[in-house]
Amino acid sequence: MPLLLTDPQRDAVFSAIVDTANAVVLPRFQNLGDGEIDTKTSPTDLVTIADREAEIRLTAELTAILPGSVVVGEEAVSADPKVLDAIAGDAPVWIVDPVDGTRNFASGQTPFCVMVGLAVAGVPVGAWIWRPIDAEMIVAFRDEGAHIYETTTGHDRRLRVERPLAASEMNGFVSFKYLTEEQRSLARRNARRMRRIQSIGCAGEEYLRIAEGRDHFAVFGRINPWDHCPGSLIVEEAGGLAVIGGEAYGPRHSIGPLWIASSAHVLQVARDQLLDPNFEPDLKT
């Protein structure tokens, strides 16, 4: 599938994300005022003024960079679920998470990031994840690999996943909250098979740690496209996998679980070991 963006357009997307974060996200970090944090579907589903302002700004800039494109943003969908229908359309779609890790951000903690994906006909073709605190941008284009750019030093490098062989060598991320009750029970019981299982409240950072080779798999029960479209392409272009059932993940998927893994072997081992109903842990160890 041909990419839609010229080199100047790619540079413009990079700059739009960084400039937006510097203008409306970072100034609010550990500096949110009264009334600048709100809730959506539950008391733990937070939104801040930074989320809303960043999405408005990115929506205007991204559609100007690629005329004829549309934006599906987390906050726009929250206000009007019909916005999500654009993913099924023919126009190129920017998928935006203006502040991924909002609960961390709202409490003055890290990690959090800004994520943008570009999809065509349900296939992710471009991805950008910006780590504002570290001033690092991770970029991937389909069939071109994934790269990390350190904007303070000017250095960049290609990302490659790691491939451990045994479950006891694997580090993973599990979003227990969004798994089914049966999956959650099995995963909690079987987690001791792995070296480390955690959840850090920021899907983008979890994807990046897998793409960087620091961790090896993740499983997600909630499948919102803004949480997964950018990161899935980055992991794939770093040599890993993003699958639902037997299919490669795409932003039109809505039912999980979604598995991210550094290799097919890691995927099979993690899926089999974590959700194995016959595992009997040795309580003496």
C-alpha positions as CSV (number, residue, x, y, z in Angstrom):
1,M,0.0,0.0,0.0
2,P,1.6,3.3,-1.0
3,L,2.2,5.9,1.7
4,L,0.3,9.1,1.4
5,L,2.8,11.5,2.9
6,T,5.7,13.3,1.3
7,D,8.8,14.0,3.3
8,P,7.7,17.6,4.0
9,Q,4.3,16.3,5.2
10,R,6.0,13.8,7.5
11,D,8.2,16.6,9.0
12,A,5.0,18.7,9.4
13,V,3.3,15.9,11.4
14,F,6.4,15.5,13.6
15,S,6.4,19.2,14.3
16,A,2.7,19.5,14.9
17,I,2.8,16.8,17.6
18,V,5.8,18.3,19.4
19,D,4.5,21.9,19.1
20,T,1.1,20.8,20.5
21,A,2.6,19.0,23.4
22,N,4.9,22.0,24.2
23,A,2.0,24.5,23.9
24,V,-0.9,22.8,25.8
25,V,0.2,19.5,27.4
26,L,3.6,20.1,29.2
27,P,2.5,23.5,30.7
28,R,-0.3,21.6,32.5
29,F,1.8,18.8,33.8
30,Q,1.8,19.0,37.6
31,N,0.0,22.3,37.1
32,L,-3.7,21.5,36.5
33,G,-6.0,24.0,38.1
34,D,-9.4,23.6,39.8
35,G,-12.0,22.5,37.2
36,E,-9.4,21.4,34.7
37,I,-9.9,17.6,35.4
38,D,-13.2,16.0,34.5
39,T,-14.6,12.5,34.3
40,K,-16.4,10.7,31.4
41,T,-17.8,7.2,31.7
42,S,-16.7,6.5,35.3
43,P,-14.8,8.2,38.2
44,T,-11.6,6.7,36.9
45,D,-12.1,7.7,33.2
46,L,-10.5,11.1,33.3
47,V,-10.1,13.9,30.8
48,T,-8.2,17.1,31.3
49,I,-8.1,20.5,29.6
50,A,-4.8,19.3,28.1
51,D,-6.5,16.3,26.4
52,R,-9.2,18.5,24.9
53,E,-7.1,21.4,23.8
54,A,-4.4,19.1,22.3
55,E,-7.0,17.1,20.3
56,I,-8.6,20.3,18.9
57,R,-5.2,21.7,17.8
58,L,-4.0,18.4,16.3
59,T,-7.3,17.9,14.4
60,A,-6.9,21.3,12.7
61,E,-3.2,20.8,11.9
62,L,-3.3,17.2,10.7
63,T,-6.2,17.7,8.3
64,A,-4.4,20.7,6.9
65,I,-1.3,18.6,6.3
66,L,-3.3,16.0,4.4
67,P,-6.3,17.5,2.6
68,G,-9.2,15.1,2.4
69,S,-8.3,13.3,5.6
70,V,-10.4,13.0,8.7
71,V,-9.6,12.7,12.4
72,V,-10.9,10.2,14.9
73,G,-9.9,11.4,18.3
74,E,-10.6,10.0,21.7
75,E,-12.3,13.1,23.0
76,A,-14.3,13.7,19.9
77,V,-15.6,10.1,20.0
78,S,-16.4,10.6,23.7
79,A,-18.6,13.6,22.8
80,D,-20.1,12.0,19.7
81,P,-19.7,8.2,19.2
82,K,-20.6,8.6,15.5
83,V,-17.2,10.1,14.9
84,L,-15.8,6.6,15.1
85,D,-17.7,5.6,11.9
86,A,-15.0,7.4,9.9
87,I,-12.7,4.5,10.4
88,A,-14.9,2.4,8.2
89,G,-14.9,5.1,5.4
90,D,-12.6,5.6,2.4
91,A,-10.8,8.7,3.5
92,P,-7.4,8.5,5.2
93,V,-8.0,8.6,9.0
94,W,-5.8,10.2,11.6
95,I,-6.3,8.4,14.9
96,V,-5.4,10.6,17.9
97,D,-4.9,10.1,21.6
98,P,-4.0,13.6,22.7
99,V,-2.7,12.4,26.2
100,D,-2.3,8.7,26.6
101,G,-2.0,7.9,30.2
102,T,-4.4,10.6,31.4
103,R,-4.7,9.2,34.9
104,N,-1.0,9.4,35.3
105,F,-0.9,12.9,33.8
106,A,-3.8,14.1,36.0
107,S,-2.0,12.9,39.1
108,G,1.3,14.6,38.1
109,Q,3.0,11.3,37.4
110,T,4.6,9.6,34.4
111,P,4.5,7.9,32.0
112,F,2.2,9.7,29.5
113,C,2.6,10.4,25.8
114,V,0.9,11.9,22.7
115,M,-0.1,9.4,20.0
116,V,-1.1,9.8,16.4
117,G,-1.7,7.0,13.8
118,L,-2.6,7.2,10.2
119,A,-4.7,4.5,8.6
120,V,-6.0,3.8,5.1
121,A,-8.8,1.3,4.4
122,G,-8.4,-0.1,7.9
123,V,-4.6,-0.6,7.7
124,P,-2.2,1.5,9.8
125,V,0.4,3.1,7.6
126,G,2.0,5.7,9.9
127,A,2.6,6.1,13.6
128,W,4.0,8.7,15.9
129,I,4.4,8.5,19.7
130,W,5.9,11.5,21.5
131,R,7.4,11.2,25.0
132,P,7.2,14.8,26.2
133,I,9.2,14.4,29.3
134,D,12.1,12.6,27.5
135,A,11.7,14.7,24.3
136,E,11.7,11.5,22.2
137,M,9.7,10.8,19.2
138,I,9.1,7.2,17.9
139,V,8.0,7.0,14.3
140,A,7.1,4.1,12.1
141,F,5.8,3.8,8.5
142,R,4.6,0.6,7.0
143,D,7.5,-1.5,5.5
144,E,10.0,1.2,6.5
145,G,10.8,0.2,10.1
146,A,10.5,2.0,13.4
147,H,12.9,4.7,14.6
148,I,13.4,6.7,17.8
149,Y,14.5,10.3,17.6
150,E,16.1,12.0,20.6
151,T,15.4,15.6,19.9
152,T,17.7,17.0,22.5
153,T,20.8,15.2,21.0
154,G,19.8,14.8,17.4
155,H,20.5,11.1,17.6
156,D,18.2,8.5,16.1
157,R,18.3,4.7,16.0
158,R,16.2,1.9,14.6
159,L,14.1,-0.1,17.1
160,R,14.3,-3.9,17.3
161,V,12.3,-6.2,19.6
162,E,13.9,-8.9,21.7
163,R,13.0,-12.6,21.6
164,P,13.4,-14.5,24.9
165,L,12.9,-18.3,24.7
166,A,11.3,-19.2,28.0
167,A,8.3,-17.9,29.8
168,S,10.4,-17.3,32.9
169,E,12.5,-14.8,30.9
170,M,9.5,-12.7,29.7
171,N,8.4,-9.3,30.9
172,G,4.8,-8.4,30.0
173,F,2.0,-6.0,30.4
174,V,-1.5,-7.1,31.3
175,S,-4.5,-4.7,31.6
176,F,-6.4,-6.9,34.1
177,K,-9.2,-4.4,34.4
178,Y,-10.4,-4.8,30.9
179,L,-10.1,-8.6,30.5
180,T,-13.1,-10.9,31.1
181,E,-13.6,-12.2,34.6
182,E,-12.3,-15.7,33.5
183,Q,-9.3,-14.2,31.6
184,R,-8.5,-12.0,34.6
185,S,-8.6,-14.9,37.1
186,L,-6.4,-17.1,34.9
187,A,-3.9,-14.3,34.1
188,R,-3.5,-13.4,37.8
189,R,-3.0,-17.0,38.8
190,N,-0.6,-17.8,36.1
191,A,1.4,-14.6,36.2
192,R,4.1,-16.2,38.4
193,R,5.2,-18.1,35.3
194,M,6.6,-14.9,33.8
195,R,9.6,-12.9,35.1
196,R,7.5,-9.8,35.5
197,I,3.9,-8.8,34.8
198,Q,2.7,-5.2,35.3
199,S,0.4,-2.4,34.0
200,I,1.7,1.2,33.9
201,G,-1.5,3.0,32.8
202,C,-0.1,4.1,29.5
203,A,-0.6,1.8,26.5
204,G,1.8,3.9,24.3
205,E,4.7,3.5,26.7
206,E,4.0,-0.3,27.0
207,Y,4.1,-0.6,23.2
208,L,7.4,1.4,23.1
209,R,9.1,-0.7,25.7
210,I,8.3,-3.8,23.7
211,A,9.5,-2.2,20.5
212,E,12.7,-1.1,22.3
213,G,13.4,-4.6,23.5
214,R,12.9,-3.9,27.2
215,D,9.7,-6.0,27.5
216,H,8.2,-8.8,25.4
217,F,4.4,-8.9,25.3
218,A,1.2,-7.2,26.3
219,V,-2.5,-8.2,26.3
220,F,-5.3,-5.7,26.1
221,G,-9.0,-6.3,26.7
222,R,-10.2,-2.8,25.7
223,I,-9.7,-2.1,22.0
224,N,-10.1,1.6,21.3
225,P,-8.2,2.5,18.1
226,W,-6.4,5.5,19.6
227,D,-4.9,3.3,22.2
228,H,-3.5,0.7,19.7
229,C,-3.3,2.0,16.2
230,P,0.0,3.9,16.6
231,G,1.7,1.4,18.9
232,S,0.8,-1.7,17.0
233,L,2.5,-0.5,13.8
234,I,5.6,0.6,15.8
235,V,5.9,-2.9,17.3
236,E,5.3,-4.6,13.9
237,E,7.9,-2.5,12.2
238,A,10.3,-3.3,15.0
239,G,9.9,-7.0,14.2
240,G,7.0,-7.9,16.5
241,L,3.3,-8.9,16.1
242,A,-0.1,-7.4,17.0
243,V,-2.9,-9.9,16.6
244,I,-6.5,-10.5,17.5
245,G,-7.4,-14.2,17.2
246,G,-5.6,-15.2,14.1
247,E,-5.6,-11.8,12.3
248,A,-3.3,-8.9,12.3
249,Y,-4.7,-6.0,14.3
250,G,-6.3,-3.1,12.6
251,P,-8.2,0.0,13.9
252,R,-11.5,-1.5,12.7
253,H,-11.2,-4.3,15.3
254,S,-13.4,-3.6,18.4
255,I,-13.4,-6.9,20.3
256,G,-10.3,-8.3,22.0
257,P,-8.2,-9.5,23.5
258,L,-5.4,-7.9,21.6
259,W,-2.0,-9.6,21.9
260,I,1.3,-7.8,21.3
261,A,4.5,-9.8,21.2
262,S,8.1,-9.6,20.1
263,S,7.8,-12.8,18.1
264,A,5.4,-15.6,17.2
265,H,7.1,-17.8,19.7
266,V,6.6,-15.2,22.5
267,L,3.0,-14.8,21.5
268,Q,2.3,-18.5,21.6
269,V,4.0,-19.0,24.9
270,A,2.5,-16.0,26.6
271,R,-1.0,-16.8,25.4
272,D,-0.8,-20.4,26.4
273,Q,0.9,-19.9,29.7
274,L,-1.1,-16.9,31.0
275,L,-4.5,-18.3,30.1
276,D,-3.8,-21.9,30.8
277,P,-6.7,-23.2,33.0
278,N,-4.8,-26.3,34.0
279,F,-1.8,-24.6,35.5
280,E,-1.3,-25.5,39.2
281,P,1.2,-23.0,40.8
282,D,3.7,-24.3,43.2
283,L,2.7,-22.5,46.4
284,K,5.9,-23.5,48.1
285,T,8.0,-21.3,45.9
